[in-house]
Amino acid sequence: MNKTAVALTAIICFTISMLGMGYFIQNGLINIRGNDRHVEVKGLAERDVIADIAVWELNYEVQTDDLTQGRAELAKGEKIIRDFLNAHDISNEEIKLQRLNVYQRQQERSRTGNTTEFGRVYVISQSFQASTTNVRNIEKATQDVASLIEQGIVLQPSNPRYIFTRLNDVKPEMIAEATKNAREAARRFAEDSGSNVGPILRASQGWFNILPRLGEDYGEQQAIEKKVRVITTIDFTLLN
């Protein structure tokens, strides 16, 4: 056999071996150290969940040149906001007053020719926090803020936060499911390689991620409906 034929045969053998290696890489990772044969696989588990707490920050402010009058206007606005939240089944116990801020600034009052007259204006702002386990009530309230505008109340833009706090309740089942799925993947790989799946050598639990159920175009805390996901990485022994 001439040198060209030998080189061609070597190239063909190398290509076949690389294709075979690619197959194993795609279907798992097998390590052989003497009699130590194992396969590394990943197991996925997902759960659809609903947020169990909603928190909505509402910020309202008034501007006035008289602090006493401004405080009276703020109290009037507070009552309108409380009544609005109560109408959406959010109780006073679920509403808390937060920050009260007062600052002053100079504001143009009038202009005559090249003369501009400025006056002092107070800006008084009040923050509210509505927090409830009835998350749909918050959702409905946010869809009805136009009724506040009709009453002269303009809120600073804010989005409610929908939080899922029961992660520990779903963790055990999800870990068990991810492990089961990983074992099934190892079993299929073992069948293809003429082996049997043995005990676990080592396991690594990934992070639990909470995502919007309908996609990731917006923040997770803006979604009531969520998806919990975990991926485990497990090494299974392969038996002959």
C-alpha positions in Angstrom: 0.0 0.0 0.0 1.5 3.3 -1.0 1.8 6.3 1.3 -1.2 8.1 -0.2 -3.5 5.1 0.5 -2.1 4.9 4.1 -2.8 8.6 4.7 -6.3 8.4 3.2 -7.1 5.4 5.4 -5.9 7.2 8.5 -8.0 10.3 7.7 -11.1 8.1 7.3 -10.5 6.3 10.6 -9.9 9.6 12.4 -13.1 11.1 10.9 -15.2 8.1 12.0 -13.8 8.2 15.5 -14.5 12.0 15.8 -18.1 11.4 14.7 -18.5 8.7 17.3 -17.0 11.0 20.0 -19.5 13.8 19.0 -22.4 11.4 19.5 -21.3 10.6 23.1 -20.7 14.3 23.9 -24.2 15.1 22.7 -25.8 12.4 24.7 -23.8 12.6 27.9 -20.2 12.5 29.1 -18.6 9.2 29.9 -15.4 8.8 31.8 -13.4 5.6 32.0 -10.7 5.2 34.6 -9.8 1.6 34.9 -13.1 0.1 36.1 -14.6 3.5 36.9 -17.2 4.1 34.2 -19.8 6.8 34.7 -22.1 9.1 32.8 -22.9 12.7 33.6 -26.4 13.8 32.8 -28.7 16.7 33.6 -32.3 16.5 34.9 -34.9 19.3 34.5 -38.0 20.0 36.6 -40.5 22.8 36.2 -43.6 23.9 38.0 -46.2 26.6 37.2 -47.0 28.6 40.2 -49.0 31.7 41.2 -47.6 34.6 43.2 -48.9 34.6 46.8 -48.1 38.2 47.8 -48.6 41.4 45.9 -47.0 44.7 47.0 -47.9 48.0 45.4 -46.2 51.3 46.2 -48.3 54.4 45.5 -46.8 57.8 45.5 -48.9 61.0 45.7 -47.8 64.6 45.9 -49.2 68.1 46.1 -47.7 71.5 45.5 -48.6 74.6 47.5 -47.2 77.8 48.8 -49.0 77.2 52.1 -47.9 74.2 54.2 -51.2 74.1 56.2 -53.2 74.1 53.0 -50.9 71.5 51.4 -51.2 69.2 54.3 -55.0 69.4 54.1 -54.9 68.6 50.4 -52.6 65.6 51.1 -55.1 64.3 53.8 -57.9 64.6 51.3 -55.9 62.7 48.7 -55.0 60.0 51.2 -58.7 59.4 51.9 -59.5 59.1 48.2 -56.7 56.6 47.7 -57.8 54.6 50.7 -61.4 54.5 49.5 -60.2 53.5 46.1 -58.2 50.6 47.5 -61.0 49.6 49.9 -63.3 49.5 46.8 -61.0 46.8 45.4 -61.2 44.7 48.5 -57.9 45.9 50.0 -58.4 46.6 53.6 -57.0 49.4 55.7 -54.9 46.8 57.6 -53.2 46.0 54.3 -52.4 49.7 53.6 -49.5 51.3 55.3 -48.3 54.9 55.1 -44.7 55.1 54.2 -42.4 58.1 53.5 -43.6 61.7 54.0 -41.3 64.1 52.2 -41.4 67.9 52.1 -39.1 70.1 50.2 -39.3 73.6 48.7 -38.3 75.1 45.4 -38.4 78.4 43.6 -41.1 78.6 40.9 -41.8 81.3 38.4 -44.9 83.4 39.4 -45.0 86.1 36.8 -43.0 87.8 34.1 -43.1 91.5 33.1 -40.8 92.5 30.3 -37.3 91.4 31.4 -38.4 90.9 35.0 -39.3 87.5 36.3 -40.9 87.1 39.7 -40.2 83.9 41.6 -42.0 82.5 44.6 -41.4 79.7 47.1 -43.4 76.5 46.5 -43.6 73.5 48.8 -43.8 70.0 47.4 -45.3 67.5 49.8 -45.3 63.8 48.9 -46.8 60.8 50.6 -46.0 57.1 49.9 -48.5 54.3 50.5 -47.8 50.6 50.4 -50.6 48.1 49.7 -49.6 44.6 50.5 -52.0 41.6 50.3 -52.1 37.9 49.7 -55.2 38.5 47.4 -52.9 39.3 44.5 -55.8 39.5 42.0 -57.2 42.5 44.0 -54.1 44.4 43.4 -54.1 43.5 39.7 -57.7 44.8 39.3 -56.9 48.0 41.2 -53.9 48.8 38.9 -56.3 48.4 35.9 -58.6 51.1 37.4 -56.3 54.0 38.2 -58.2 56.1 35.7 -60.9 56.5 38.3 -58.3 58.2 40.6 -57.4 60.7 37.9 -61.1 61.5 37.6 -61.0 62.5 41.3 -57.9 64.7 40.8 -55.4 62.2 42.1 -52.4 61.6 39.8 -50.0 58.9 41.1 -46.4 58.7 40.2 -45.8 55.7 37.8 -45.2 52.4 39.7 -45.8 48.8 39.0 -46.9 46.3 41.7 -44.5 43.4 42.7 -45.9 39.9 42.6 -43.8 37.6 44.9 -43.8 33.8 45.2 -42.7 32.9 48.7 -43.6 29.2 48.9 -40.5 27.9 47.1 -39.6 25.6 50.0 -43.0 23.9 49.5 -42.1 22.8 45.9 -38.4 22.1 46.3 -38.5 18.5 47.5 -40.8 17.3 44.7 -38.9 19.2 42.1 -35.6 17.8 43.1 -37.0 14.3 43.1 -38.5 14.9 39.6 -35.2 16.3 38.3 -33.3 13.3 39.7 -35.8 10.9 38.1 -35.5 12.7 34.7 -31.7 12.6 35.0 -31.8 8.8 35.7 -34.0 8.3 32.7 -31.6 10.1 30.5 -28.7 8.1 31.9 -30.7 4.9 31.3 -31.2 5.7 27.6 -27.5 6.6 27.3 -26.5 3.3 29.0 -28.7 1.3 26.7 -27.0 2.9 23.7 -23.6 2.1 25.1 -24.5 -1.5 26.2 -24.4 -0.7 29.9 -26.7 -0.5 32.9 -27.2 2.4 35.3 -25.7 2.0 38.7 -25.8 4.2 41.9 -25.1 7.9 41.9 -21.5 8.9 42.2 -22.1 12.6 42.8 -24.8 15.1 42.3 -25.0 18.9 42.0 -28.2 20.8 42.4 -28.5 23.9 40.3 -30.2 27.1 41.3 -33.9 27.4 41.5 -35.0 30.0 39.0 -38.3 31.8 39.1 -39.3 33.2 35.7 -42.4 34.8 34.1 -44.6 31.9 32.8 -45.4 33.6 29.5 -41.8 34.7 28.6 -39.0 36.8 29.8 -39.7 40.2 28.1 -40.4 41.8 31.5 -39.3 41.3 35.1 -40.3 38.2 37.0 -41.8 40.2 39.8 -44.3 41.9 37.4 -45.8 38.5 36.6 -48.5 36.9 38.7 -48.1 33.6 36.9 -44.6 32.2 37.2 -42.5 29.2 36.3 -40.1 27.6 38.8 -37.2 25.7 37.2 -34.3 23.7 38.5 -31.6 21.7 36.7 -29.6 19.0 38.5 -26.3 17.5 37.3 -25.8 13.9 38.3 -23.0 11.3 37.7 -24.3 7.8 37.5 -22.1 4.7 37.7 -22.3 2.6 34.5 -22.3 -1.2 35.0 -21.4 -3.8 32.5 
